[in-house]
Amino acid sequence: RITDNMLDLISQVDAQGIFHYISPSHTAILGYSPDELLGKFVMDFVHPDDFKKIEAAAQQIIDRILYTPVEFRFLHADGHYVWLESNGKSFYDKDGPRIGTVFAGRDITKRRHAEEALRQSEDRFRTLVEHAPEAIVVLDFEKGVFDDVNENACRLFNLSRESMLTKGPVDLSPPLQPDGRSSVESAVEKIKRAIAGESLRFEWIH
């Protein structure tokens, strides 16, 4: 009664990977009735690009080592693939041989699509920043160093990206300001004013 009424996907395969139990939840998530999957080979429904990760996860289960949940694509009854996250645990007969494996899985398709959309958005942002005509820097204000820089910033200071990321505005400020204040005080004060929205001119050493 518990497994038949769970929202997660519960299944059992034998040592050869043949389905012997399918929870009713498979119908709502994957479009198959339990009878349509019983007796079928599990790998026939896995996306070809995910074979290696499934095989590696299966070996972890067989070796009885710490099993890491695996994310993979499973063929839906209507022909598209659904992203699943699954855990598995093998069980054995009294003499030791492995009888099969029980899996518990869930649909993570929406999460994966959201992650992919975020990755694409970050890639677009990175492309815009890298090809911007201005020198753009991201400052870690607490550490006082640049957290990120674009190519134009590197060209402006004639430094590699690696060198830029070890420096901060103070390192690129003149040693002494005309008003006699230290470069540290001047740089920090100007950065605070810039963060507040004030448009300022900075004198930095090339």
C-alpha positions in Angstrom: 0.0 0.0 0.0 2.9 2.4 0.8 4.7 2.0 -2.5 1.5 1.9 -4.5 0.5 5.3 -3.2 3.8 7.1 -3.2 4.2 10.1 -5.5 7.9 9.2 -6.1 8.8 6.5 -8.7 9.4 3.2 -7.0 10.7 0.3 -9.1 12.5 -3.0 -8.7 14.7 -4.7 -11.3 16.4 -8.1 -11.1 20.1 -8.7 -11.5 19.8 -8.4 -15.3 18.0 -5.1 -15.2 14.5 -6.4 -15.9 11.6 -4.6 -14.3 9.8 -6.8 -11.7 7.8 -4.0 -9.9 6.6 -0.6 -11.1 4.7 1.8 -8.9 1.5 3.4 -10.2 3.2 6.8 -10.1 5.0 5.9 -13.3 1.7 6.5 -15.2 1.4 10.1 -14.1 5.0 11.0 -14.6 6.2 8.8 -17.5 2.9 7.8 -19.2 3.3 4.1 -18.8 1.0 1.7 -16.9 2.9 -0.7 -14.7 2.1 -3.5 -17.1 3.7 -1.7 -20.0 7.1 -1.7 -18.2 7.0 -5.0 -16.4 9.4 -7.5 -18.0 11.2 -4.8 -19.9 14.9 -4.0 -19.8 15.5 -0.7 -17.9 18.3 0.5 -20.3 15.9 0.4 -23.2 14.3 3.6 -21.8 17.5 5.5 -20.8 18.8 8.2 -23.1 21.9 6.9 -25.0 24.0 9.9 -23.8 23.3 8.8 -20.2 24.3 5.1 -20.5 27.8 5.7 -19.0 26.5 7.5 -15.9 23.8 4.8 -15.3 26.4 2.0 -15.7 28.7 3.7 -13.2 25.9 4.2 -10.7 24.9 0.5 -11.2 28.5 -0.6 -10.4 28.4 1.5 -7.2 25.3 -0.4 -6.2 26.8 -3.8 -7.0 30.0 -2.9 -5.2 28.0 -1.8 -2.1 29.8 1.5 -1.9 28.3 4.8 -1.2 25.8 5.4 -3.9 25.4 8.9 -5.3 22.0 9.8 -6.7 22.1 9.9 -10.5 20.3 12.3 -12.8 19.4 10.9 -16.2 16.8 11.0 -19.0 14.0 8.4 -19.2 11.9 7.9 -22.3 8.3 9.1 -21.8 5.5 7.0 -23.4 4.8 9.8 -25.9 8.4 9.9 -27.1 10.1 12.8 -25.2 12.5 12.4 -22.4 11.9 13.2 -18.7 14.8 14.1 -16.4 14.8 11.8 -13.3 16.9 11.7 -10.1 17.2 8.2 -8.7 18.6 6.4 -5.7 19.1 2.6 -5.7 19.8 -0.2 -3.2 20.5 -3.8 -4.0 19.2 -6.7 -2.1 20.6 -10.2 -1.7 19.4 -13.8 -1.0 20.5 -15.6 2.2 23.5 -17.2 0.4 24.9 -13.8 -0.8 24.1 -13.5 -4.6 22.5 -10.2 -5.6 18.8 -10.7 -6.5 18.0 -7.2 -7.7 17.8 -3.5 -7.0 15.1 -1.2 -5.7 15.0 2.3 -7.1 13.3 5.4 -5.8 13.2 8.3 -8.2 11.5 11.7 -8.9 10.8 14.0 -11.8 13.4 16.8 -11.9 12.6 18.0 -15.5 11.5 21.5 -14.4 14.5 22.0 -12.2 16.9 20.9 -15.0 15.2 23.2 -17.5 15.5 26.1 -15.0 19.2 25.3 -14.5 19.7 25.2 -18.3 17.9 28.5 -18.7 20.1 30.1 -16.0 23.3 28.7 -17.6 22.2 30.2 -21.0 21.4 33.5 -19.3 24.8 33.6 -17.7 26.5 32.7 -21.0 24.7 35.6 -22.7 25.7 37.9 -19.9 29.3 36.8 -20.1 29.3 37.3 -23.9 27.9 40.9 -23.5 30.4 41.8 -20.9 33.4 40.3 -22.8 32.5 42.2 -25.9 31.5 45.5 -24.3 33.5 48.5 -25.6 34.1 49.6 -22.0 36.4 48.2 -19.4 34.2 46.4 -16.9 35.4 45.1 -13.5 33.6 43.4 -10.6 35.0 44.4 -7.2 35.0 42.3 -4.1 34.7 45.3 -1.8 35.5 43.4 1.4 38.7 41.9 0.1 39.6 44.9 -2.0 40.4 42.9 -5.1 38.8 42.5 -8.5 36.4 39.5 -8.6 36.1 39.5 -12.3 37.3 41.6 -15.3 36.6 41.7 -19.0 39.1 41.8 -21.8 39.0 45.6 -22.2 39.9 46.1 -18.6 43.0 43.9 -19.1 44.0 45.9 -22.2 43.4 49.2 -20.3 45.9 48.2 -17.6 48.1 46.1 -19.8 47.7 43.2 -17.5 46.6 39.6 -17.9 43.3 38.5 -16.4 45.2 36.4 -13.8 47.2 39.4 -12.7 44.1 41.6 -12.6 42.3 39.2 -10.3 45.1 39.4 -7.7 44.9 43.2 -7.6 42.5 45.8 -6.5 41.8 49.5 -7.1 44.3 50.5 -4.4 47.1 48.6 -6.2 46.4 50.6 -9.4 46.0 54.0 -7.7 48.7 56.7 -7.7 50.9 56.5 -4.6 49.8 60.0 -3.4 46.8 62.1 -4.3 47.1 65.8 -4.9 45.3 66.6 -1.6 47.9 64.7 0.3 45.7 61.9 1.4 46.9 58.3 1.1 45.9 56.3 -2.0 44.1 53.8 0.2 41.8 56.4 1.7 41.2 58.1 -1.6 40.5 54.9 -3.5 38.2 53.5 -0.8 36.3 56.8 -0.5 35.8 57.1 -4.3 34.7 53.5 -4.6 32.0 54.1 -1.9 30.8 57.2 -3.8 30.7 55.3 -7.0 28.7 52.5 -5.4 26.3 55.1 -4.2 25.7 56.1 -7.8 28.0 59.1 -8.2 29.9 59.3 -11.6 33.6 59.8 -10.8 36.9 60.0 -12.6 39.7 57.7 -11.3 43.4 58.0 -11.9 44.9 54.6 -12.0 48.5 53.6 -12.9 48.9 51.8 -16.3 
